[in-house]
Amino acid sequence: MTILGGRSLQLVYALLILLHMQTSIGFNSITGDYEISCTESERQALLAFKQSLADEYGSLSSWGSEEEKKECCKWEGVQCSNTTGHVIVLELARLRGNLSPSLFALHHLTYLNLSWNDFNLSHIPKSISSLNKLQHLHLYDSNLGGSLPNQLANLTSLQSLDLSHNKFNIKNLEWLSPLSYLQFLDLGENDLSKVNNYWLEVINKLPRLTDLGLSGCNLRYVLPQSIPMINTSTSLAFLDLSSNNLRASTFQWLPKLNKSLVSLNLSYNSFQGLIPENLGHMTYLEKLDLTDNQFEGGIPKSFGNLCKLRYLCLSYNNLDEMLLELMGNLSGCLQLSLEELYLDKNKIKGPLPDTIKNFSSLRWLSLNNNQLSSTVPKSIGLLSKLEWLGISSNSLNGTITESHFSTLSKLRGLDMSFNSLSFNFSRDWIPPFQLDEIELASCKLGPKFPRWLKTQRKFSNLDISGNEISDSIPKWFWNLSSRAFHVNLSSNHLFGVLPNLSSTKFADSFGLEIDLSKNKLDGPLPVFPVNVTSINLSENRFFGSISSLCTITSGDIVLLDASHNQLSGKLPDCLTRWTSLVILNLANNHLFGKIPRSIGSLSRLESLGLQNNNFSGEIPGALGNCNALQFLDLNYNSFSGKIPAWIGERLSSLNFLLLRSNNFSGDIPLHLCWLTNITLLDLSNNNLSGSIPRCIQNLTALAQKESLAHDHSFADSYDDPNSWPEGSYAYKASVMWKGTERDYGNGSLKNLGIIDLSSNKLTGEIPVQILVLFKLVQLNLSRNQLTGKIPPDIGQMRELESLDLSRNQLSGQLPWSMSQLNFLSTLNLSYNNFSGRIPLSTQMQSFDASAFVGNPALCGLPLTPTCPGDEKSKSKRTDSGDKDNQEVRSEFWKSFILGMELGAAIGFVEVLALKFDHPWKYLCFLLFNNVRVRLSNLKDCLYLLVAAVSLGVRKHVSRLGRKSKSFEPSVSS
C-alpha cells in the first residue's frame, strides 16, 4: 500500500471530516417531525455572497429568493445543524468572482471549503475573525493573494488549515502561535521567502501538528546557528519541504524528528554531495522522497535499518554506484519492508543483481534511464508481488524468456524500452499477467507480430515501436482492449490494409491515440473512431482520398499526420469539426486544389505542413484566424498571388515560415517585419520583386546577441526521436542548408537562424539593417538582381556559417571585416562585379576558387596568386634598393631568413607581427589566439607575414638598415 502524503492525505482527511459531520448533523436538516429552517440573516448572507460570484457551471442554481428555493439548508454545498438550523458547513467549487466579506456573517460555521475557485487575487478579509467556531478552513487553489490578516489568529478552534497553491505574500507566521489545536497545515506554493527560518519554530509552537506542507514556498536554507534553538515537535508525522532551495544544513535538525516522522518529502531542492547517513536513523520513516536533487555516490548503509520504510524515491540525481553495492546497502530489515523503489535518471552502473529476489515485498521497481548493462536475471521473475517493472533506456542485452515472468501474476506495468533485448516466447505462451502498460519500444519482438499480446485485453498504453516486426497486423489485435488510450506500432515493417477501425473495440476507447507511422501499410485510409484524438500515419503507402477522415466528428482530435504517403484529391471542407486540432501535416502527397476557408476554424492550430503537394491559388485570408501558428510550411506547391500582409499582422507567433518554390509575386510585404519570433524565413524560388525591406532589423528573435552553440555542425544535427519529451510531436522541415537540402526536426530548427530570399527578382542594395541580426547562421540572397556593395560591417554577424550572394550585380571591394567571420564554412560570391583584393584570413583563403569566380576584377588567393600591380611594386622596390643602399637590402633578407628559421616559435612570430601596423598585425595575432584556430594557422600566418613584408618593407627599410649590423652574427651562424 502506498504511503499517502501531501495532497492525497489532505483529501482523505477532508473526506473523513465530511463523513463525520454527515453522521452527526445529517444532510436533510430534519429532526423529529418537523424541518429545521435556516435563519433569515444567514440566508441573506449567502445570497449576498452569491451576488459577488459568477456561476458558470450552475453550482449555485439551487440558491435563490424564490419561494421554492427559500430553504437555504437545502442549497447545494450548504449543511445546517439538526438542532439549531445554523449553517455550519459550506463547500463550494468552480466559482469565479470576489471573496465577499458577507460570507463571514455565518458565525456558526465549523467547516469552510472554498478550494478550486477563482477569487481574482482577492485578499482574505479581516472579518474572518468572526468565524471563531471554525475547525476546518480549506482555500486550496482559489487564486487568493495579498498578505494574510493577523486576524487568523482568532480562529483558535482550527484543526486543519489549507492555504496552499495561492499567491499569498506571507511576511510572518506569528498568527499561527495561538492555533494550538492545529493538526493539518499546508501553506505550499505561496511566497515565504521573507519568513526566514521562522517556519522551523512552527513545529514547536503547534503541539498537535501532525502534517506540515511547505512545498514551493521559496524557503531559504537552514542556518546552522539556529538549529540548537529548536526543540522539535514529537507529533509531526508528515513533512513536505519539496520544491524549495534547501541545502545540506537541513539534515542537521531532521534526525530530531526520528521518533515521530512517517513521511518526509525533500524532492526538488538543492541538496548536493552524498546522501546523509543520519537519514538512516529516522527509524519510523515509511516514505522518503529525495527526487531531483544533486546527490552523488550511493545509498548509505544505514538505510538498511529503516525497517518500516515502504517507499523510497531517489530519481533524478547523480548516483553512480554499482547497482549490486547499492542494493546491498538496502539489505537487512529494509529489504523485507520496501514496496516501492524509484531510481530513475541516475548514473547507476552494472548488471541487475540476482539478489533482487530478496526484496520480496517489492511492488514497484523503476530503474529507467541509468547505465545498467549485461542480462536481466531470471530471478526477477520471483518477485511475486511486483506490479510495475521499469528498466528502460539502459544498456541491457540478452534474451527475455517466459522464466522472467514465472510468478509475476500481479504485474500491471512493464517498461523494457530502448535496450538490446530480444524476446523469445513459445508460440502458445499465456502470460500470468494482464498488463495495463506495455512499453517495449526499440526492443526485438519481431519478425512476427507477437502472439502473446492476444491475451492482453486490459491495456491502456501499448508501445511496440521499433521492434523489427515484419508482418501484417492480425485482425484480433483491433479487438483486444476497449480501454486503449495510446497505441504505438510505428517504425516497424508492418504491411497490409487497415480495417474499419470505427467498428472495433478501439472505438469504445476515450481519447484514443494511434501511431502507425514509418511502416509499409497501404490501401485507402480507414474509417477512424469518432473519439480519436491523435493519428499519425506518416511514411507509409496509403493512397486515395482523405475524405474518410471526415468521420472524426468529436472535435477532440489534436494531431493528424498523414504526410509522406500517396494520398490524392482535394483537402475536404470538414475542418470546422476539428476545433481542437493543434498539428496538421499532409506534406509530401499528391493533394491539389485550394485550401478551403474552413481552415480558419482551427483556432488552436500551431503547426501546418502542406509542403510538396500541388496546392494552388492564393493563401486564404481565413488562415489568419489561426493566430496560434508557430510553424507554417507551404514549400513546393503552386500557390500564387502576393504574400499576404496579414501573415505579419495576425500570425505573430510564427517561428518558421517556409514558402519556397511557389509562384508568389510582388513585393515582400513590410508587415513580415512584425514577425518578431521568426528564426527561419524562406521565401526562395518565387517571383518576388522590389527591395529587401529595411525594417528587417525588427526580426528580433534573430537579433539576440546570445551565441548559438558551435560545438557541432548543424548539418549533422539530426533529431533523435528518443530525446523528444514523452507525448511530444516533432514537425520536420526541408531546409536548404549550405547548398544541400536536408530534413530537420523542431529540435534543430530552433537553432537554425536562416533567411533565404534566393532565386527571386529582388533589386536594390543589401540593407545595412540586416547586420543587427546577430543570431543569423545562414543568409542566402543569391540569384537576384541586387546592386551596390556588401555592407562594410558585415563582420559583426559573427554567427554566420553560410553566406551566399552569388549571381547578383553587386560591386565594389570585399569588406575587410569579412575576415572576422570565424565560423564561416560556406561562401559563394561568384558571378557579381566585385573588384580588388580578396581579404586575407584563415577562412577566406580556405574556400575554393569557385566561390569567387565570375568577378573579373577580383584578385588574390585563392582566385589568383597575385593582383595587378604586385610585380610592378616589386620592381620599384628592387630599383630603389640598388640606388639607395645595397647593404640595407642585403641585411633585410638576412633578417627575413632569420625570421623563417625561428618561425616555429609561435611567440616570436607574434612579436614580429606586432611590428607591423593594422590590419596585418591584427590578422596574425588573431590566427594564434583564436580558440578555433586551424591546423594550418602557422602556414597561414607565415604567408601573411611574407605579404606584410613585401607591402610594408618601404615603411620599415630605414629602421631595418639602422639595425642590420646587430643581426649579422645570427645570420652568419
KAZILIN-V211120 format. One record per backbone hydrogen bond with DSSP energy under -0.5 kcal/mol. CO is the residue of the C=O (numbers start at 0). NH is the residue of the N-H. If there is no record, write none. Layout:
co=CO nh=NH
co=CO nh=NH
This chain:
co=4 nh=7
co=5 nh=9
co=6 nh=10
co=7 nh=11
co=8 nh=12
co=9 nh=13
co=10 nh=14
co=11 nh=15
co=12 nh=16
co=13 nh=17
co=14 nh=18
co=15 nh=19
co=16 nh=20
co=17 nh=21
co=18 nh=22
co=19 nh=23
co=20 nh=24
co=20 nh=25
co=21 nh=25
co=28 nh=35
co=30 nh=33
co=33 nh=30
co=38 nh=42
co=39 nh=43
co=40 nh=44
co=41 nh=45
co=42 nh=46
co=43 nh=47
co=44 nh=48
co=45 nh=49
co=46 nh=50
co=47 nh=51
co=48 nh=51
co=49 nh=52
co=51 nh=97
co=52 nh=54
co=53 nh=55
co=53 nh=95
co=54 nh=57
co=57 nh=60
co=59 nh=62
co=65 nh=68
co=66 nh=69
co=68 nh=63
co=69 nh=71
co=70 nh=73
co=71 nh=74
co=74 nh=77
co=76 nh=90
co=78 nh=87
co=78 nh=88
co=80 nh=84
co=85 nh=80
co=87 nh=109
co=87 nh=110
co=88 nh=78
co=89 nh=112
co=94 nh=117
co=95 nh=53
co=97 nh=99
co=99 nh=102
co=100 nh=103
co=101 nh=104
co=102 nh=105
co=104 nh=106
co=105 nh=108
co=109 nh=134
co=109 nh=135
co=110 nh=89
co=111 nh=113
co=111 nh=137
co=112 nh=91
co=115 nh=93
co=117 nh=96
co=118 nh=121
co=121 nh=144
co=122 nh=124
co=124 nh=127
co=125 nh=128
co=126 nh=129
co=127 nh=130
co=129 nh=131
co=130 nh=133
co=134 nh=158
co=134 nh=159
co=135 nh=111
co=136 nh=138
co=136 nh=161
co=137 nh=113
co=138 nh=141
co=139 nh=115
co=141 nh=118
co=142 nh=120
co=142 nh=121
co=143 nh=166
co=145 nh=168
co=148 nh=151
co=149 nh=152
co=150 nh=153
co=151 nh=154
co=153 nh=155
co=154 nh=157
co=158 nh=182
co=158 nh=183
co=159 nh=136
co=160 nh=162
co=160 nh=185
co=161 nh=138
co=163 nh=140
co=164 nh=142
co=166 nh=145
co=167 nh=169
co=167 nh=190
co=168 nh=170
co=172 nh=175
co=173 nh=176
co=175 nh=178
co=177 nh=179
co=178 nh=181
co=179 nh=207
co=182 nh=209
co=182 nh=210
co=183 nh=160
co=184 nh=212
co=185 nh=162
co=185 nh=163
co=186 nh=189
co=187 nh=164
co=189 nh=191
co=190 nh=169
co=191 nh=194
co=192 nh=195
co=194 nh=197
co=196 nh=199
co=196 nh=200
co=197 nh=200
co=197 nh=201
co=198 nh=202
co=199 nh=202
co=199 nh=203
co=200 nh=204
co=201 nh=205
co=204 nh=206
co=205 nh=208
co=209 nh=236
co=209 nh=237
co=210 nh=184
co=211 nh=213
co=211 nh=239
co=212 nh=186
co=213 nh=216
co=214 nh=188
co=216 nh=191
co=218 nh=244
co=222 nh=225
co=222 nh=226
co=223 nh=226
co=225 nh=228
co=226 nh=229
co=228 nh=230
co=229 nh=231
co=236 nh=261
co=236 nh=262
co=237 nh=211
co=238 nh=240
co=238 nh=264
co=239 nh=213
co=241 nh=215
co=242 nh=217
co=245 nh=269
co=246 nh=249
co=247 nh=250
co=248 nh=251
co=249 nh=252
co=249 nh=253
co=250 nh=254
co=252 nh=255
co=253 nh=256
co=254 nh=257
co=256 nh=259
co=256 nh=260
co=257 nh=283
co=261 nh=285
co=261 nh=286
co=262 nh=238
co=263 nh=265
co=263 nh=288
co=264 nh=240
co=266 nh=242
co=270 nh=293
co=272 nh=295
co=275 nh=278
co=276 nh=279
co=277 nh=280
co=278 nh=281
co=280 nh=282
co=281 nh=284
co=285 nh=309
co=285 nh=310
co=286 nh=263
co=287 nh=289
co=287 nh=312
co=288 nh=265
co=290 nh=267
co=293 nh=272
co=294 nh=317
co=295 nh=274
co=296 nh=319
co=296 nh=320
co=297 nh=274
co=299 nh=302
co=300 nh=303
co=301 nh=304
co=302 nh=305
co=303 nh=332
co=303 nh=333
co=304 nh=306
co=305 nh=308
co=309 nh=338
co=309 nh=339
co=310 nh=287
co=311 nh=341
co=312 nh=289
co=314 nh=291
co=315 nh=292
co=317 nh=296
co=318 nh=346
co=320 nh=348
co=321 nh=325
co=322 nh=326
co=323 nh=327
co=324 nh=328
co=325 nh=329
co=327 nh=330
co=328 nh=303
co=331 nh=334
co=332 nh=335
co=332 nh=336
co=333 nh=336
co=333 nh=337
co=334 nh=360
co=338 nh=362
co=338 nh=363
co=339 nh=311
co=340 nh=342
co=340 nh=365
co=341 nh=313
co=343 nh=315
co=344 nh=316
co=347 nh=370
co=348 nh=322
co=349 nh=372
co=350 nh=352
co=352 nh=355
co=353 nh=356
co=354 nh=357
co=355 nh=358
co=357 nh=359
co=358 nh=361
co=362 nh=386
co=362 nh=387
co=363 nh=340
co=364 nh=389
co=365 nh=342
co=367 nh=344
co=368 nh=345
co=370 nh=349
co=371 nh=394
co=373 nh=396
co=374 nh=351
co=374 nh=376
co=376 nh=379
co=377 nh=380
co=378 nh=381
co=379 nh=382
co=380 nh=406
co=381 nh=383
co=382 nh=385
co=386 nh=411
co=386 nh=412
co=387 nh=364
co=388 nh=414
co=389 nh=366
co=391 nh=368
co=392 nh=369
co=394 nh=373
co=395 nh=419
co=396 nh=375
co=397 nh=421
co=398 nh=400
co=399 nh=423
co=400 nh=403
co=401 nh=404
co=402 nh=405
co=404 nh=407
co=406 nh=408
co=407 nh=410
co=410 nh=433
co=411 nh=435
co=411 nh=436
co=412 nh=388
co=413 nh=438
co=414 nh=390
co=416 nh=392
co=417 nh=393
co=419 nh=397
co=420 nh=443
co=421 nh=399
co=421 nh=423
co=425 nh=428
co=428 nh=430
co=435 nh=459
co=435 nh=460
co=436 nh=413
co=436 nh=438
co=437 nh=439
co=437 nh=462
co=438 nh=415
co=438 nh=416
co=439 nh=442
co=440 nh=417
co=441 nh=418
co=443 nh=422
co=446 nh=469
co=449 nh=452
co=450 nh=453
co=451 nh=454
co=452 nh=455
co=454 nh=456
co=459 nh=484
co=459 nh=485
co=460 nh=437
co=461 nh=487
co=462 nh=439
co=464 nh=441
co=466 nh=445
co=467 nh=469
co=468 nh=470
co=468 nh=492
co=470 nh=494
co=471 nh=473
co=473 nh=476
co=473 nh=477
co=474 nh=477
co=475 nh=478
co=476 nh=479
co=477 nh=504
co=477 nh=505
co=484 nh=512
co=485 nh=461
co=486 nh=488
co=486 nh=514
co=487 nh=463
co=489 nh=465
co=490 nh=467
co=493 nh=519
co=494 nh=472
co=495 nh=521
co=498 nh=500
co=499 nh=502
co=500 nh=503
co=503 nh=506
co=504 nh=507
co=505 nh=508
co=508 nh=510
co=511 nh=532
co=511 nh=533
co=512 nh=486
co=513 nh=535
co=514 nh=488
co=516 nh=490
co=517 nh=491
co=519 nh=495
co=520 nh=540
co=521 nh=497
co=522 nh=542
co=525 nh=527
co=526 nh=500
co=526 nh=501
co=528 nh=531
co=529 nh=553
co=530 nh=510
co=530 nh=511
co=532 nh=557
co=532 nh=558
co=533 nh=513
co=534 nh=560
co=535 nh=515
co=537 nh=517
co=538 nh=518
co=540 nh=522
co=541 nh=565
co=543 nh=567
co=544 nh=524
co=545 nh=548
co=546 nh=549
co=547 nh=550
co=548 nh=551
co=550 nh=552
co=554 nh=579
co=557 nh=581
co=557 nh=582
co=558 nh=534
co=559 nh=584
co=560 nh=536
co=560 nh=537
co=562 nh=538
co=563 nh=539
co=565 nh=543
co=566 nh=589
co=568 nh=591
co=569 nh=571
co=571 nh=573
co=573 nh=576
co=574 nh=577
co=576 nh=578
co=577 nh=580
co=581 nh=605
co=581 nh=606
co=582 nh=559
co=583 nh=608
co=584 nh=561
co=586 nh=563
co=587 nh=564
co=589 nh=568
co=590 nh=613
co=591 nh=570
co=592 nh=615
co=593 nh=595
co=595 nh=598
co=596 nh=599
co=597 nh=600
co=598 nh=601
co=600 nh=602
co=601 nh=604
co=605 nh=629
co=605 nh=630
co=606 nh=583
co=607 nh=609
co=607 nh=632
co=608 nh=585
co=610 nh=587
co=611 nh=588
co=613 nh=592
co=614 nh=637
co=616 nh=639
co=619 nh=622
co=620 nh=623
co=621 nh=624
co=622 nh=625
co=624 nh=626
co=625 nh=628
co=629 nh=654
co=629 nh=655
co=630 nh=607
co=631 nh=633
co=631 nh=657
co=632 nh=609
co=632 nh=610
co=634 nh=611
co=635 nh=612
co=637 nh=616
co=638 nh=662
co=640 nh=664
co=641 nh=643
co=643 nh=646
co=644 nh=647
co=644 nh=648
co=645 nh=649
co=645 nh=650
co=646 nh=650
co=650 nh=653
co=654 nh=678
co=654 nh=679
co=655 nh=631
co=656 nh=658
co=656 nh=681
co=657 nh=633
co=659 nh=635
co=660 nh=636
co=662 nh=640
co=663 nh=686
co=664 nh=642
co=665 nh=688
co=666 nh=668
co=668 nh=671
co=669 nh=672
co=670 nh=673
co=671 nh=674
co=673 nh=675
co=674 nh=677
co=675 nh=700
co=678 nh=753
co=679 nh=656
co=680 nh=682
co=680 nh=755
co=681 nh=658
co=683 nh=660
co=684 nh=661
co=686 nh=665
co=687 nh=760
co=688 nh=667
co=689 nh=762
co=692 nh=695
co=693 nh=696
co=694 nh=697
co=695 nh=698
co=697 nh=699
co=698 nh=701
co=699 nh=702
co=701 nh=774
co=701 nh=775
co=712 nh=715
co=713 nh=716
co=715 nh=717
co=718 nh=720
co=719 nh=722
co=720 nh=723
co=724 nh=727
co=728 nh=730
co=730 nh=745
co=732 nh=734
co=732 nh=743
co=734 nh=736
co=734 nh=741
co=735 nh=737
co=736 nh=739
co=739 nh=736
co=741 nh=734
co=743 nh=732
co=744 nh=747
co=744 nh=748
co=745 nh=749
co=747 nh=750
co=748 nh=751
co=750 nh=752
co=751 nh=753
co=752 nh=776
co=752 nh=777
co=753 nh=680
co=754 nh=779
co=755 nh=682
co=755 nh=683
co=757 nh=684
co=758 nh=685
co=760 nh=689
co=761 nh=784
co=763 nh=786
co=764 nh=766
co=766 nh=769
co=767 nh=770
co=768 nh=771
co=769 nh=772
co=771 nh=773
co=772 nh=775
co=773 nh=798
co=776 nh=800
co=776 nh=801
co=777 nh=754
co=778 nh=780
co=778 nh=803
co=779 nh=756
co=781 nh=758
co=782 nh=759
co=784 nh=763
co=785 nh=808
co=787 nh=810
co=790 nh=793
co=791 nh=816
co=792 nh=795
co=793 nh=796
co=795 nh=797
co=796 nh=799
co=797 nh=822
co=800 nh=824
co=800 nh=825
co=801 nh=778
co=802 nh=827
co=803 nh=780
co=803 nh=781
co=805 nh=782
co=806 nh=783
co=808 nh=787
co=809 nh=832
co=811 nh=834
co=814 nh=817
co=815 nh=818
co=816 nh=819
co=817 nh=820
co=819 nh=821
co=820 nh=823
co=825 nh=802
co=827 nh=804
co=827 nh=805
co=829 nh=806
co=830 nh=807
co=832 nh=811
co=833 nh=856
co=834 nh=813
co=835 nh=858
co=838 nh=840
co=840 nh=844
co=841 nh=845
co=842 nh=845
co=842 nh=846
co=843 nh=846
co=847 nh=850
co=848 nh=851
co=848 nh=852
co=850 nh=828
co=851 nh=854
co=852 nh=830
co=854 nh=857
co=856 nh=835
co=858 nh=837
co=859 nh=862
co=859 nh=863
co=865 nh=859
co=866 nh=869
co=868 nh=872
co=869 nh=873
co=870 nh=874
co=871 nh=875
co=872 nh=876
co=873 nh=877
co=874 nh=878
co=875 nh=879
co=876 nh=880
co=877 nh=881
co=878 nh=882
co=879 nh=883
co=880 nh=884
co=884 nh=888
co=885 nh=889
co=886 nh=890
co=887 nh=891
co=888 nh=892
co=889 nh=893
co=890 nh=894
co=891 nh=895
co=892 nh=896
co=893 nh=897
co=894 nh=898
co=895 nh=899
co=896 nh=900
co=897 nh=901
co=899 nh=902
co=901 nh=904
co=903 nh=905
co=904 nh=908
co=905 nh=909
co=906 nh=910
co=907 nh=911
co=908 nh=912
co=909 nh=913
co=911 nh=914
co=912 nh=915
co=916 nh=919
co=916 nh=920
co=918 nh=922
co=919 nh=923
co=920 nh=924
co=921 nh=925
co=922 nh=926
co=923 nh=927
co=924 nh=928
co=925 nh=929
co=929 nh=932
co=933 nh=936
co=935 nh=939
co=936 nh=940
co=937 nh=941
co=938 nh=942
co=939 nh=943
co=940 nh=944
co=941 nh=945
co=942 nh=946
co=943 nh=947
co=944 nh=948
co=945 nh=949
co=946 nh=950
co=947 nh=951
co=948 nh=952
co=951 nh=954
co=951 nh=955
co=952 nh=955
co=952 nh=956
co=955 nh=959
co=956 nh=960
co=957 nh=961
co=958 nh=962
co=959 nh=963
co=960 nh=963
co=962 nh=965
co=962 nh=966
co=963 nh=966
co=963 nh=967
co=964 nh=967
co=966 nh=970
co=967 nh=971
co=968 nh=972
